[in-house]
């Protein structure tokens, strides 16, 4: 059925553009990959993937569309997400203003973040982003017409889940290469500074935006 294939292709292309474009989740994965290595970044990425799949399931059942009809609920999510991004901006900014020597001293006695903590960070980051809700509703609107079968919904979700793993884990793998890690070590303070500005901009924009 050419129409169905064309519809699926449209949904998948739209998802790749939405998920692959630089955003808070991708930027955080990049930072963790360069700073803490591939395994840590992959764990964080799996949290992001889980958040994306969750919103996909919600959109396919119509729950997220119902959420958008209640401005108060979405506003709470928007405010929470904005402040969480500002918290990330603060952490990155503090790191940018800390010398390598002081940072090494302050972290020498502290253990690295556990896999569970990294996974939760990635999951929370994606769940707290109301734009993810709206993006999935748009995707489902593109791919599901009146009377769509559950098979069509399952194909869309499965395909986007695979793409989600490829995109977010791809960021983790690419930015944990020796070249990227060496770049981070040379330019850590500049990179953390840029991340801080990015997160602050995204957080303030989310807080001030009208969804």
Buried (B, 14 or more C-beta within 10 A) or exposed (E): EEEEEEBBEEBBEBBBEBBBEEBBBBBBBBBBBBBBBBEBBBBBBBBBBBBBBBBBBBBBEEEBBEBBEEEEEBEEBBBBBBBBBBEBBBBBBEBBEBEEEEBEEEEEEEEEBEBEEBBBBBBBBBBBBBBBBBBBBBBBEBBBEEEBEEEBBEBBBEBBBEBBBBBBBBBBBBBBEEEBBEBBEEEBBEBBBBBBBBBBEBBBEBBEEEE
